[in-house]
Amino acid sequence: MPGKKTPSKRKPERNLEDEKESKKVKVFHRSHGKETGQVLVLGQGDVGQLGLGEDIMERKKPALVTLPEGIVQVAAGGMHTVCLTDSGSIYTFGCNDEGALGRETTEEGTEMVPGKVILEEKAVHVSAGDSHTAALTENGTVFLWGSYRDNNGVIGLLEPMKKCTRPVKVPIKERVIKIASGNDHIVMLTLGGDLYTSGSGEQGQLGRVPEWFTDRGGRKGLSRLLIPQVVKVKGKVHFTDVFCGSHFTFAVSKEGYVYGFGLSNYYQLGTDSIKTCFTPVKLSCFKNSTTSWVGFSGGQHHTLCLDAEGQVYSLGRAEYGRLGLGQGAEEKSKPTLVAGLELANGVNCGASVSYAVTREGSLYAWGMGTNLQLGTGEEDDEWTPVKMTGKQLENRTVLMVSSGGQHTVLLVKDKQES
């Protein structure tokens, strides 16, 4: 009938929060491991960081670690090791004094073999420092465990003087797409291009704490250091990648500029002086390249850099051959080409050792030989890159390498049958 309104079905109210959740995509960054492989270890293992049990304290050549799943990423901490599986699980082994393993190790010997960390979400990326471990989940959440330390000892993790022996969620609202750890700090890169930092700030490695507050946070106390906060940069800068050295940080902007902050007492940041940088500095020594920079890794006092063409460069302290520039090389304040290498797709630094993974899947090592991390079987220092060999490397390609305080971890896969 005319004028009569037909009853309409009432639309359910929109739940915007649910819609936001459904639109969430899994976080991804090019640094996240894609290929599944097996784990090899070498170097010193007196606290179980080799994962080979109580009877094996060192390995001169790479040795195979038995793990129940395929591994997509390895991270070597100061004295512990972290392995991320293709299913998103995490296995750890090594020193657990400050809780860096994130699991129970009261039973004697359990810290010296791989054990699973209980995490409520699927992990896609891990990082490790001297006494802490971090995991990034597919939802963009970061979990931490262990403790940070400064020159006077333990400072805590998220709460002052409180270590965490199990994973705890980091209180950041933004979604994180990459994490990187120094010895005692962590840097988190968000989807929006910001950097959040937490940990010790004594050497400027947080990039957000003035020098007069770096001694345990000054008047505000340790919370100033431990609660993650954003690093402020003059002008709006969108960061796309981040890397850590022991006590310093590199970040790459969307435009390809490289920023650095932290310790540069041997020019390891590429700054014009050896002054510590407590706020981010745009590094002019990286802007003259005809190619873009895609990788950085820092040791205690030196840095390796990788450009898009696959060339490896080094700068910083030269002792023990860690720059790979030949016998008698002196410290470098600018990136200097490392000769004698095939084109690389990855670089990594230990405290005083250096590594390059080539595009063909070989691994080159140089630097201090004292801890048997170079794979030569000897304790001699190597001043130029040496190709690593060993029974466990035969018919295998190296996917990635990560070096800790006295040990080194490799991720390898079997060569395809022709």
BELHU-V595068 format. One record per pair of residues at least 6 apart in sequence whose ideal C-beta (glycine too) atoms are under 6 Angstrom apart, sorted by the first residue. I is the first residue (numbers start at 0). J is the second residue. D is the distance in Angstrom with one decimal. If there is no record, write none. Layout:
# BELHU-V595068
I,J,D ; I,J,D
This chain:
# BELHU-V595068
25,137,4.4 ; 26,139,4.4 ; 26,176,4.9 ; 28,176,4.6 ; 28,177,4.5 ; 30,177,5.8 ; 31,123,5.3 ; 31,124,5.2 ; 32,71,3.4 ; 32,72,3.8 ; 34,398,5.4 ; 35,69,3.7 ; 35,71,5.6 ; 35,85,4.7 ; 36,70,5.9 ; 36,398,5.1 ; 36,410,4.6 ; 36,411,5.3 ; 36,412,4.0 ; 37,411,5.7 ; 38,64,4.3 ; 38,70,5.5 ; 38,73,6.0 ; 38,82,5.8 ; 39,61,3.8 ; 39,63,5.9 ; 39,391,5.3 ; 39,409,4.2 ; 39,411,5.7 ; 40,49,4.5 ; 40,62,5.7 ; 40,64,5.7 ; 40,408,5.4 ; 41,58,4.5 ; 41,61,4.9 ; 41,374,5.7 ; 41,407,5.6 ; 42,370,5.0 ; 42,371,5.3 ; 42,372,4.3 ; 42,405,5.5 ; 42,406,3.6 ; 42,407,5.2 ; 43,57,5.2 ; 43,370,4.9 ; 43,405,3.9 ; 43,406,5.7 ; 44,56,5.5 ; 44,57,5.9 ; 44,406,5.9 ; 45,56,5.1 ; 46,78,5.1 ; 46,93,5.8 ; 46,94,4.2 ; 47,92,5.5 ; 47,93,5.0 ; 47,110,4.9 ; 47,111,3.2 ; 48,78,5.2 ; 48,79,5.5 ; 48,80,5.4 ; 48,93,3.6 ; 48,406,4.9 ; 50,64,4.6 ; 50,92,4.0 ; 50,113,5.2 ; 52,111,5.6 ; 52,112,5.8 ; 53,108,4.9 ; 53,111,5.3 ; 57,371,6.0 ; 59,371,5.0 ; 59,376,4.5 ; 60,389,3.9 ; 61,389,4.7 ; 61,391,4.7 ; 61,392,5.9 ; 61,409,5.9 ; 63,391,5.4 ; 66,113,5.5 ; 68,84,4.0 ; 69,85,4.6 ; 70,82,5.0 ; 70,84,5.8 ; 70,410,6.0 ; 71,83,5.6 ; 71,85,5.1 ; 72,83,4.2 ; 72,125,5.9 ; 73,82,5.5 ; 73,401,5.1 ; 73,408,4.4 ; 73,410,4.9 ; 74,81,4.4 ; 74,125,5.0 ; 74,126,5.6 ; 74,127,4.2 ; 74,401,5.2 ; 75,401,4.3 ; 75,402,5.6 ; 75,403,3.4 ; 75,408,4.7 ; 76,99,6.0 ; 76,127,3.4 ; 76,128,5.8 ; 76,403,5.5 ; 77,129,3.5 ; 77,403,5.8 ; 77,404,4.2 ; 78,93,5.4 ; 78,94,3.9 ; 78,404,5.8 ; 79,93,3.1 ; 79,94,5.3 ; 79,99,4.8 ; 80,92,5.5 ; 80,93,5.4 ; 80,408,5.5 ; 81,91,5.3 ; 81,125,4.9 ; 81,127,4.9 ; 81,132,5.5 ; 82,90,4.6 ; 83,89,5.8 ; 83,122,5.8 ; 83,125,4.9 ; 87,121,3.2 ; 87,122,5.0 ; 89,116,4.3 ; 89,122,5.6 ; 89,134,5.9 ; 90,113,4.2 ; 90,115,5.7 ; 91,100,4.2 ; 91,116,5.8 ; 92,113,5.0 ; 95,104,4.7 ; 95,110,4.8 ; 97,130,3.9 ; 97,145,5.2 ; 97,146,4.1 ; 97,162,5.2 ; 98,144,5.6 ; 98,145,4.8 ; 98,162,4.9 ; 98,163,5.8 ; 98,164,3.6 ; 99,130,5.1 ; 99,131,5.9 ; 99,132,5.4 ; 99,145,3.9 ; 101,116,4.3 ; 101,132,5.9 ; 101,144,4.0 ; 101,166,5.4 ; 102,114,5.2 ; 102,116,5.3 ; 104,110,4.1 ; 118,166,5.5 ; 120,136,3.8 ; 120,138,5.9 ; 121,137,4.9 ; 122,134,4.4 ; 122,136,5.5 ; 123,135,5.8 ; 123,137,5.1 ; 124,135,4.2 ; 124,178,6.0 ; 125,134,5.2 ; 126,133,4.8 ; 126,178,4.8 ; 126,179,5.6 ; 126,180,3.8 ; 127,180,5.7 ; 128,180,4.2 ; 128,182,5.3 ; 128,183,5.8 ; 129,182,4.5 ; 129,183,5.9 ; 130,145,5.0 ; 130,146,5.2 ; 130,148,5.9 ; 131,145,3.5 ; 132,144,5.5 ; 132,145,5.6 ; 133,143,5.2 ; 133,178,5.0 ; 133,185,5.4 ; 134,142,4.8 ; 135,141,5.5 ; 135,175,5.8 ; 135,178,5.0 ; 139,174,3.0 ; 139,175,5.2 ; 141,169,4.2 ; 141,175,5.2 ; 141,187,5.8 ; 142,166,4.0 ; 142,168,5.8 ; 143,156,5.8 ; 143,167,5.8 ; 143,169,5.7 ; 144,163,4.9 ; 144,166,4.9 ; 146,153,5.2 ; 146,156,5.2 ; 146,162,3.7 ; 147,154,5.2 ; 147,183,4.5 ; 147,198,4.4 ; 147,199,5.3 ; 148,183,5.3 ; 149,199,4.4 ; 149,201,5.4 ; 154,221,5.6 ; 155,161,4.7 ; 155,225,5.8 ; 156,162,6.0 ; 156,163,4.8 ; 157,225,5.7 ; 159,221,3.8 ; 169,227,5.9 ; 171,195,5.8 ; 171,227,5.6 ; 173,189,4.1 ; 173,191,6.0 ; 174,190,4.6 ; 175,187,4.7 ; 175,189,5.6 ; 176,188,5.7 ; 176,190,5.4 ; 177,188,4.3 ; 178,187,5.4 ; 179,186,4.9 ; 179,241,5.1 ; 179,242,5.6 ; 179,243,4.3 ; 180,243,5.8 ; 181,204,5.5 ; 181,243,4.1 ; 181,245,5.6 ; 182,245,4.5 ; 183,198,5.1 ; 183,199,4.1 ; 184,198,3.1 ; 184,199,5.8 ; 184,204,4.7 ; 184,205,6.0 ; 185,197,5.8 ; 185,198,5.7 ; 186,194,5.8 ; 186,196,5.2 ; 186,241,4.9 ; 186,248,5.5 ; 187,195,4.4 ; 188,238,6.0 ; 188,241,4.8 ; 192,237,3.4 ; 192,238,5.0 ; 193,229,5.2 ; 194,230,4.3 ; 194,238,5.7 ; 194,250,5.9 ; 195,227,4.3 ; 195,229,5.6 ; 196,205,4.2 ; 196,206,6.0 ; 196,230,5.8 ; 197,225,5.6 ; 197,227,4.3 ; 200,208,4.1 ; 200,213,4.4 ; 200,224,5.2 ; 201,213,5.1 ; 202,246,3.9 ; 202,261,5.4 ; 202,262,3.9 ; 202,275,5.9 ; 203,260,5.5 ; 203,261,4.7 ; 203,275,4.6 ; 203,276,5.3 ; 203,277,4.1 ; 204,246,5.1 ; 204,247,5.6 ; 204,248,5.7 ; 204,261,3.9 ; 206,230,4.3 ; 206,260,3.8 ; 206,279,5.2 ; 207,228,5.9 ; 207,230,4.8 ; 210,277,5.2 ; 215,221,5.6 ; 216,223,3.8 ; 216,224,5.1 ; 232,279,5.1 ; 236,252,5.1 ; 237,253,4.3 ; 238,250,4.8 ; 238,252,5.7 ; 239,251,5.8 ; 239,253,5.3 ; 240,251,4.3 ; 241,250,4.8 ; 242,249,4.5 ; 242,295,3.9 ; 244,297,1.9 ; 245,299,4.7 ; 246,261,5.4 ; 246,262,4.0 ; 247,261,2.9 ; 247,262,5.0 ; 247,268,5.6 ; 247,297,5.8 ; 248,260,5.5 ; 248,261,5.4 ; 249,259,5.2 ; 249,295,4.4 ; 250,258,4.8 ; 251,257,5.7 ; 255,291,5.1 ; 256,281,5.6 ; 257,282,4.8 ; 257,285,4.1 ; 257,292,5.9 ; 258,279,4.4 ; 258,281,5.6 ; 259,268,4.1 ; 259,280,5.7 ; 259,282,5.2 ; 260,276,4.6 ; 260,279,4.9 ; 262,275,5.7 ; 263,270,4.8 ; 263,273,5.8 ; 264,273,5.0 ; 265,300,4.4 ; 265,315,4.7 ; 265,316,3.9 ; 265,330,5.3 ; 266,315,5.8 ; 266,332,3.7 ; 267,300,5.5 ; 267,301,5.5 ; 267,302,4.9 ; 267,315,3.5 ; 269,282,4.9 ; 269,284,4.2 ; 269,314,5.7 ; 284,333,4.5 ; 285,292,5.8 ; 290,306,4.5 ; 290,307,4.7 ; 290,308,5.0 ; 291,307,4.8 ; 292,304,6.0 ; 292,306,5.7 ; 293,305,5.6 ; 293,307,5.2 ; 294,305,3.5 ; 294,346,5.4 ; 295,304,5.4 ; 296,303,5.0 ; 296,346,5.1 ; 296,347,4.8 ; 296,348,4.5 ; 297,348,5.6 ; 298,348,3.7 ; 298,349,5.9 ; 298,350,5.2 ; 299,350,4.4 ; 300,315,5.4 ; 300,316,3.8 ; 301,315,3.4 ; 301,316,5.0 ; 301,321,5.0 ; 302,314,5.3 ; 302,315,5.2 ; 303,313,5.5 ; 303,346,4.0 ; 303,348,5.5 ; 303,353,5.6 ; 304,312,4.4 ; 304,334,5.1 ; 305,311,5.8 ; 305,343,5.9 ; 305,346,4.9 ; 309,342,3.1 ; 309,343,5.2 ; 311,337,4.6 ; 311,340,5.5 ; 311,343,5.2 ; 311,346,5.8 ; 311,355,5.0 ; 312,334,3.7 ; 312,335,5.9 ; 312,336,5.6 ; 313,322,4.2 ; 313,323,5.7 ; 313,335,5.9 ; 313,337,5.5 ; 314,331,4.4 ; 314,334,5.3 ; 316,330,5.4 ; 317,328,4.7 ; 317,329,5.4 ; 317,330,5.0 ; 319,351,5.1 ; 319,366,5.5 ; 319,367,3.9 ; 319,380,4.8 ; 320,365,5.5 ; 320,366,5.3 ; 320,380,4.8 ; 320,381,5.5 ; 320,382,3.5 ; 321,351,5.1 ; 321,353,5.4 ; 321,366,3.9 ; 322,328,5.6 ; 323,337,4.4 ; 323,353,5.8 ; 323,365,4.4 ; 323,383,5.8 ; 323,384,5.3 ; 325,382,5.5 ; 325,383,5.6 ; 326,382,4.6 ; 339,383,5.7 ; 339,384,5.3 ; 340,355,5.6 ; 340,363,5.9 ; 340,384,5.4 ; 341,357,4.2 ; 342,358,5.1 ; 343,355,4.4 ; 343,357,5.3 ; 344,358,5.0 ; 345,356,4.0 ; 345,399,5.7 ; 346,355,5.3 ; 347,354,4.7 ; 347,400,4.9 ; 347,401,5.8 ; 347,402,5.6 ; 349,402,3.1 ; 350,404,6.0 ; 351,366,5.4 ; 351,367,4.0 ; 352,366,3.8 ; 352,367,5.6 ; 352,372,5.0 ; 352,402,5.8 ; 353,365,5.3 ; 353,366,5.0 ; 354,364,5.3 ; 354,400,4.7 ; 355,363,4.8 ; 356,362,5.7 ; 356,397,5.2 ; 356,400,5.8 ; 360,396,2.7 ; 360,397,5.4 ; 361,386,5.8 ; 362,387,4.5 ; 362,397,4.4 ; 363,384,4.0 ; 363,386,5.6 ; 364,373,4.3 ; 364,374,5.8 ; 364,385,5.9 ; 364,387,5.4 ; 365,381,4.5 ; 365,384,4.9 ; 367,380,5.5 ; 368,378,4.7 ; 368,379,4.8 ; 368,380,5.0 ; 369,378,5.6 ; 370,405,4.3 ; 372,407,4.6 ; 373,381,5.7 ; 374,387,3.9 ; 394,414,5.0 ; 395,411,4.4 ; 395,413,5.7 ; 396,412,5.9 ; 396,414,5.8 ; 397,409,5.7 ; 397,411,5.3 ; 398,410,4.5 ; 399,410,4.7 ; 400,409,5.2 ; 401,408,5.0
